[in-house]
Amino acid sequence: MINSLSGRLLILTIVFVMLAEVLIFVPSIARFREDYMLNRLERAQIASLALLADDMLDPALETELLNNAEVFNVVLRRDEVRQLMLSSDMPQSISATFDLRDATAMSLIKDAMMRLFRPENDVIRVIGAPVREAGLLIEVTMETAPMRMAMLDYGKRILALSAAISVFTAFLLFGAMRVFLVKPIKGVVGHMQNYAEAPEDARRIITPSAGVTELREAEEALKKLQTDLTQALKQKERLAQLGSAVSKISHDLRNILTSAQLFTDRIEMSEDPAVKRMAPKLVGSITRAVHLCESTLAFGRAEEPGPTLTMVHMAELIGDVIEGEKLAAREHVIDFATDIPEQLLVRADPEQMYRVLSNLVRNARQAIMATGQPGQITIQAFDTDAAWQITVRDTGPGLPAKARAHLFTPFQGGARKGGSGLGLAIASELVKGHGGTLSLGTTDASGTQFIITLPKGDGTV
């Protein structure tokens, strides 16, 4: 109970209400003391009226009047004349005088607290103004013990009433908070537990229903989180199924291409000049297809093979890439331009670097063809003291915002409509395997530029 939100709320409510009642109790007890003394002054004034009616009072009657007023002496000042109206013997001398005519609230509270915590029976003088302007002032002497007992009785009643109000208020607030706060929170927790059992089941996603604004916002946030997580899990499941299917297809396709590779050896022996010219490209394409199938199988096992680094003649490699893309462009007018030093050698895996550049140039070609306008693709390569740098620039329409946000994320960073986004993700992973980086240089309405940076160092510190 103590560790629960409801229990702690109940305890805090009782404590705070009691604290408020204590703050009310202090001025209340001071006001009670003031009323008590004013009442004695009024009784004494009424008793003195008998003397005004008859100058001679029987001693027994005078004593009875003083006892009824609960005072020892009564002094009344009328017309600047101070007159002892009634008197009797006092058990002890006067210890303090209190003038109620000009008393402030703080002085009344201070005197009340001092009297409440002082058990001794003192005799005090009390001065006040007569009621109905029956004189200039009236003063009496009285004992403090009866007044203190009356204050204690009043205080006990106030505290008892305060405790009852505190408990009643606490339980009302406790019940209200359970209905409007604790119960909805438990409902949200229940939804979370139910969703955790089967997060793929969209039926378990919470439906916001809270009437409290803060709880409604929490439910809305939880709904968005659960929706995104469910979609991510479904996508993960589809990707796993797709990966399994691709692995099977790649396995069979590798076997088919391996057989085709055997036939290309016969083609290379042909005496036809056209065949002799095209055969090496055909052999290279089939070899790359076989290698791609093997890499796909490795990727399905999350084991992309590491690069086999050699010094690659960059102009020849990029030339092969451009030749393939020229054939794919068909009749579309695309100008392929290069700015590569003839003898530039780059330390890289030729097959993997071919895949990287082929992906970038293919994306650029497809972006230009999608516009229906002529365009240009420019490939530059140069080296610095620390690295080799290769840039691929096109005059296409630029990347959409969604592609920029998830540029190298599989199945989310497609650079064109209908694209899977795998090309850039694979290219980035291959460049990282070389110790380099693939980054987006610029993209706007005038085109897009990608930058490949390959370090010259061996990676040792």
C-alpha positions in Angstrom: 0.0 0.0 0.0 2.8 2.4 0.9 4.7 1.7 -2.3 1.7 2.2 -4.5 0.7 5.5 -6.1 -2.7 5.3 -4.4 -1.3 4.7 -1.0 1.2 7.4 -1.1 -1.4 9.8 -2.5 -3.7 8.9 0.5 -1.0 9.5 3.0 0.2 12.8 1.5 -3.4 14.0 1.4 -4.0 13.4 5.1 -0.7 15.0 6.0 -1.3 18.1 3.9 -4.9 18.5 5.1 -3.7 18.2 8.7 -1.0 20.7 8.1 -3.7 23.1 6.8 -5.8 22.5 9.8 -2.9 23.2 12.2 -2.4 26.5 10.4 -6.1 27.2 10.9 -5.9 26.0 14.6 -3.4 28.6 15.7 -5.5 31.8 14.9 -8.6 30.0 15.9 -7.4 29.3 19.5 -6.2 32.9 19.7 -9.6 34.1 18.7 -11.2 31.8 21.2 -9.1 33.2 24.0 -10.0 36.8 23.0 -13.7 35.9 22.9 -13.4 34.2 26.3 -12.0 37.4 27.9 -14.4 39.7 26.1 -17.2 37.5 27.5 -15.9 37.9 31.0 -15.8 41.7 30.5 -19.4 41.7 29.3 -20.5 39.6 32.3 -18.7 41.9 34.6 -20.3 45.0 33.0 -23.7 43.4 33.5 -22.9 42.6 37.1 -21.9 46.2 37.7 -25.2 47.5 36.5 -26.8 46.2 39.8 -24.5 48.5 41.7 -25.4 51.4 39.6 -29.1 50.7 40.4 -28.4 50.4 44.1 -25.3 51.9 45.8 -25.5 49.3 48.6 -25.3 45.6 47.7 -25.6 42.8 50.1 -22.1 41.1 50.3 -23.6 37.8 49.5 -25.2 39.2 46.3 -21.9 40.9 45.3 -20.0 37.6 45.8 -22.6 35.8 43.7 -22.3 38.4 40.9 -18.5 38.1 40.8 -18.7 34.3 40.8 -21.2 34.3 37.9 -18.8 36.7 36.0 -15.8 34.5 37.0 -13.8 37.5 38.0 -12.4 39.0 41.3 -12.7 42.7 40.7 -14.6 45.0 38.3 -13.4 48.5 37.6 -15.5 50.8 35.3 -14.4 54.2 34.1 -17.2 56.6 33.3 -16.8 60.3 32.7 -13.0 60.1 33.3 -13.7 58.7 36.8 -12.3 55.3 37.6 -14.5 53.4 40.0 -14.2 50.1 41.7 -17.6 48.6 41.1 -17.3 45.1 42.6 -14.4 43.5 44.5 -13.3 40.4 46.4 -10.2 39.0 47.8 -7.6 37.8 45.2 -5.6 34.6 45.9 -2.4 36.2 44.5 -1.1 39.3 43.0 -1.7 40.3 39.3 1.0 38.7 37.1 0.1 40.4 33.7 -2.2 42.9 32.1 -3.8 42.5 28.7 -5.5 45.5 26.9 -7.9 44.1 24.3 -8.7 47.5 22.8 -5.6 47.8 20.7 -4.4 44.2 20.5 -2.9 43.1 17.2 -3.5 39.7 15.6 0.1 38.6 16.2 0.1 39.7 19.8 -3.2 37.8 20.4 -1.7 34.6 18.8 1.6 35.0 20.8 -0.3 35.4 24.1 -2.7 32.5 23.3 0.2 30.1 22.6 2.1 31.2 25.7 -1.0 30.6 27.9 -1.7 27.3 26.2 1.7 26.0 27.1 1.8 27.6 30.6 -0.1 25.3 33.1 0.3 27.7 36.1 -2.8 29.4 37.5 -2.1 33.1 37.3 -4.2 36.2 38.1 -4.3 38.6 35.2 -5.9 42.0 34.5 -8.0 42.3 31.4 -8.9 45.7 29.9 -11.6 46.3 27.3 -14.2 48.7 26.0 -17.7 48.5 27.6 -20.4 47.3 25.3 -22.9 49.8 23.9 -20.6 52.7 24.9 -21.5 52.3 28.6 -18.2 53.9 29.7 -14.7 54.6 28.6 -13.2 51.3 29.7 -13.8 48.3 31.9 -11.2 46.1 33.5 -11.4 42.9 35.5 -9.1 40.5 37.3 -9.5 36.8 36.7 -7.8 33.5 37.0 -6.1 31.8 34.0 -6.7 28.1 34.8 -10.4 28.1 33.8 -9.5 29.9 30.6 -6.7 27.5 29.8 -9.0 24.5 30.4 -11.6 26.0 28.1 -8.9 26.6 25.4 -7.7 23.0 25.7 -11.3 21.7 25.3 -11.8 23.9 22.3 -8.5 22.8 20.8 -9.4 19.1 21.2 -12.7 19.7 19.4 -10.9 21.5 16.6 -8.3 18.8 16.2 -10.9 16.1 16.3 -12.9 17.9 13.6 -9.8 18.5 11.6 -8.8 14.8 11.7 -12.3 13.8 10.6 -12.3 16.3 7.7 -8.8 15.2 6.7 -9.7 11.6 6.6 -12.9 12.2 4.8 -11.2 14.6 2.2 -8.4 12.1 1.8 -10.7 9.2 1.0 -12.7 11.4 -1.4 -9.5 12.5 -3.2 -8.2 8.9 -3.0 -11.3 7.6 -4.7 -11.3 10.4 -7.3 -7.7 9.8 -8.2 -8.2 6.1 -8.5 -11.0 6.6 -11.0 -9.4 9.5 -13.0 -5.7 8.7 -12.8 -4.6 5.4 -11.2 -7.2 3.2 -13.1 -6.3 4.7 -16.5 -2.6 4.3 -15.7 -3.2 0.6 -14.9 -5.1 0.4 -18.2 -2.1 1.7 -20.1 0.2 -0.7 -18.3 -2.2 -3.5 -19.1 -2.1 -2.5 -22.8 1.7 -2.5 -22.8 1.8 -6.0 -21.2 -0.8 -7.3 -23.7 1.1 -5.8 -26.6 4.5 -7.2 -25.4 3.1 -10.7 -25.6 2.6 -10.4 -29.4 3.9 -7.1 -30.9 3.4 -8.3 -34.4 -0.4 -8.4 -33.8 -1.8 -5.0 -34.9 -5.0 -5.7 -32.9 -3.1 -5.2 -29.7 -2.1 -1.6 -30.4 -3.7 0.7 -27.9 -6.6 2.9 -28.8 -6.4 6.2 -26.9 -9.4 6.8 -24.8 -8.3 8.8 -21.7 -10.1 12.0 -20.8 -7.2 13.5 -19.0 -5.0 15.5 -21.3 -1.6 14.2 -20.0 -2.8 10.6 -20.1 -4.2 11.0 -23.6 -0.9 12.4 -24.8 0.9 9.4 -23.2 -1.5 7.0 -25.0 -1.0 8.8 -28.3 2.7 8.5 -27.9 2.4 4.8 -27.0 0.2 4.2 -30.0 2.7 5.7 -32.4 5.5 3.7 -30.8 3.6 0.5 -31.0 2.5 1.2 -34.6 6.1 1.9 -35.7 7.4 -1.2 -33.9 4.7 -3.4 -35.4 5.5 -2.1 -38.9 9.2 -2.6 -38.3 8.7 -6.2 -37.1 6.5 -7.0 -40.2 9.1 -5.4 -42.5 11.9 -7.4 -40.7 9.8 -10.6 -41.2 9.3 -9.8 -44.9 13.0 -9.0 -45.3 13.9 -12.4 -43.8 11.6 -14.2 -46.1 12.9 -12.2 -49.1 16.5 -12.9 -48.0 15.7 -16.6 -47.9 14.1 -16.5 -51.4 17.0 -14.5 -52.8 19.5 -16.9 -51.4 17.7 -19.8 -53.1 17.5 -18.0 -56.4 21.1 -16.9 -56.2 22.2 -20.4 -55.5 20.4 -21.8 -58.6 21.3 -18.8 -60.7 25.0 -19.3 -59.8 24.8 -22.8 -61.1 23.2 -21.7 -64.4 25.7 -18.9 -64.9 28.6 -21.3 -64.2 27.4 -23.5 -67.0 27.0 -20.5 -69.2 30.6 -19.5 -68.3 31.8 -22.8 -69.8 30.2 -22.0 -73.1 31.8 -18.6 -73.3 35.2 -20.3 -73.5 34.0 -21.8 -76.9 32.8 -18.4 -78.1 36.2 -16.8 -77.5 37.6 -19.3 -80.0 35.4 -18.0 -82.8 37.1 -16.4 -85.8 34.3 -13.9 -86.3 35.8 -10.4 -85.7 32.5 -9.1 -84.1 32.4 -12.1 -81.8 36.1 -11.7 -80.9 35.4 -8.1 -80.0 32.3 -8.7 -77.9 33.3 -12.1 -76.3 35.7 -10.6 -73.6 32.9 -8.3 -72.4 30.5 -11.2 -72.4 32.9 -13.3 -70.4 33.5 -10.4 -68.0 29.8 -9.9 -67.5 29.1 -13.5 -66.8 32.0 -13.7 -64.4 30.7 -10.7 -62.5 27.2 -12.2 -62.4 28.6 -15.4 -60.9 30.6 -13.4 -58.4 27.5 -11.3 -57.6 25.5 -14.5 -56.9 28.2 -15.8 -54.6 28.3 -12.4 -52.8 24.5 -12.4 -52.4 24.7 -15.8 -50.8 27.4 -14.5 -48.5 25.3 -11.4 -47.7 22.4 -13.6 -46.8 24.6 -15.2 -44.2 25.6 -11.7 -43.1 29.1 -12.5 -44.3 30.0 -10.0 -47.0 33.5 -11.1 -48.0 36.4 -8.8 -47.3 38.0 -7.1 -50.2 41.1 -8.5 -52.0 43.1 -5.4 -52.4 45.3 -4.9 -55.4 46.4 -1.9 -57.4 43.5 -1.3 -59.9 43.9 0.8 -63.1 41.0 3.1 -62.5 40.6 4.4 -66.1 40.0 0.9 -67.4 37.7 0.0 -64.5 35.5 3.1 -65.1 35.6 2.5 -68.8 34.1 -0.9 -68.3 31.3 0.6 -66.2 30.6 3.3 -68.8 30.4 0.8 -71.6 27.7 -1.2 -69.8 25.7 1.8 -69.0 25.9 3.2 -72.6 24.2 0.0 -73.8 21.5 0.3 -71.1 20.9 4.0 -72.1 19.8 2.8 -75.6 18.6 5.8 -77.7 18.4 8.2 -74.7 20.9 11.1 -75.0 23.3 10.8 -72.1 26.9 12.1 -72.3 29.4 10.1 -70.2 32.5 12.2 -69.3 35.6 11.2 -67.4 38.4 13.1 -65.8 40.9 10.5 -64.7 44.7 10.5 -65.0 45.7 7.8 -67.4 48.1 6.1 -65.1 46.1 6.4 -61.8 46.2 3.3 -59.7 43.9 2.8 -56.7 44.3 0.1 -54.0 41.0 -1.7 -54.1 39.2 -4.9 -54.8 38.4 -4.6 -58.6 35.1 -6.6 -58.4 33.8 -4.8 -55.4 34.8 -1.4 -56.7 33.1 -2.2 -60.1 29.9 -3.0 -58.1 30.2 0.3 -56.2 30.8 2.5 -59.3 28.2 0.5 -61.3 25.6 1.2 -58.7 26.3 4.9 -58.6 26.5 5.4 -62.4 23.3 3.2 -62.9 21.4 5.4 -60.4 22.6 8.5 -62.2 21.6 7.2 -65.6 18.1 6.1 -64.3 17.6 9.5 -62.7 18.4 11.3 -66.0 16.3 8.9 -68.1 13.3 9.5 -65.7 13.3 13.2 -66.6 13.0 12.5 -70.3 15.7 15.1 -71.0 19.3 14.8 -72.2 21.9 14.7 -69.4 25.5 14.2 -68.5 27.3 11.9 -66.0 30.8 12.9 -65.0 33.3 10.6 -63.2 36.4 12.1 -61.8 39.3 10.4 -59.9 42.4 11.9 -58.4 44.7 11.3 -55.4 46.1 13.3 -52.6 48.8 12.6 -50.1 46.3 10.8 -47.8 43.7 9.3 -50.0 42.2 8.5 -53.4 39.0 10.3 -54.2 36.4 9.3 -56.9 33.3 11.5 -57.6 30.2 10.6 -59.7 28.2 13.6 -60.7 25.0 13.8 -62.8 22.6 16.4 -64.1 19.5 14.7 -62.9 16.6 16.1 -60.7 18.3 15.6 -57.4 17.4 13.2 -54.5 14.0 13.4 -52.9 13.8 14.3 -49.2 12.9 10.8 -48.1 15.9 9.4 -49.9 18.2 11.9 -48.2 16.8 11.0 -44.8 17.5 7.2 -45.2 20.2 7.3 -48.0 22.2 4.2 -47.0 19.4 2.3 -45.3 18.2 -0.9 -47.1 14.7 -0.8 -48.5 14.2 2.8 -47.2 16.8 5.0 -49.1 15.7 4.4 -52.7 17.0 7.2 -54.9 14.2 6.8 -57.4 10.5 5.9 -57.3 10.2 2.1 -57.2 13.8 1.6 -56.2 14.6 -0.8 -53.3 17.4 1.2 -51.8 19.7 -1.8 -51.7 22.2 -0.4 -54.2 23.5 2.5 -52.2 23.4 0.4 -49.0 25.6 -2.3 -50.5 27.9 0.2 -52.1 28.4 2.0 -48.8 29.1 -1.3 -47.0 31.7 -2.3 -49.7 33.5 1.1 -49.5 33.6 0.7 -45.7 35.2 -2.7 -46.2 38.0 -0.8 -48.0 38.4 1.5 -44.9 36.9 4.4 -46.9 33.6 6.3 -47.0 30.8 6.9 -49.4 29.1 10.2 -48.9 26.6 12.5 -50.6 28.4 15.6 -51.8 25.5 17.8 -53.1 22.0 17.3 -54.4 19.6 19.8 -55.8 17.6 20.6 -58.9 20.8 20.8 -61.0 22.0 17.3 -60.1 23.6 15.0 -57.5 27.2 14.2 -56.6 28.5 11.2 -54.6 32.1 11.1 -53.3 34.2 7.9 -52.6 37.2 8.4 -50.4 39.7 5.5 -50.0 42.6 6.0 -47.6 46.2 5.3 -48.7 47.3 4.2 -45.2 47.3 0.5 -44.1 45.0 1.2 -41.1 47.7 0.7 -38.5 48.4 3.4 -35.9 
